[in-house]
């Protein structure tokens, strides 16, 4: 849902082209362990998420961008860049064991210790630039090595949603909160 939140609230979004966790400052608190830069490659789209954590470690921000490459595997020239005008605000809510569906495999159901986080945004605009960017039928499209996706509206309204973050030995996993637990959204490889 983090991906969907950014898609629905801040814009349309985002295998391993590289992984993150490039340390952050030294705040102490439940979100501190997530401070860093994380990325993965999906076809010809490299998704990068940067989490910064405020002093005290209970609040922070999340900035995400997608780079679209001319060649699958996130190689060659960057032909499109998708960014957002506003970061997501993060606020720690709680930690506890929870059922997560869709990780590590799409049909998996497992229990993980999950940090519940409220993600919110004031709204904003998706900014799309690059040599592969065009317009078709009133939509902004990006032609890259894995296809030509077109984005819906670039203007996004504000909103908030509860999400879950947790680490495994292999990944930082973001998950959508559901009535009974969480559903996997994104998995960023650990370095």
Secondary structure, DSSP 4 states (H G I P E B T S, - for coil): -HHHHIIIII------S--B--------STTGGG-EEEEEEETTEEEEEEEEE-TTSSEEEEEEEEEEEEETTTEEEEEEEEEESSPEEEEEEEEEEEEEESSSSTT-EEEEEEEEEEEEE--EEEEEESTTEEEETTEEEEEETTEEEEE--SEE--EEEEEEEEE-SSEEEEEEE-SSSEEEEEEEEB-
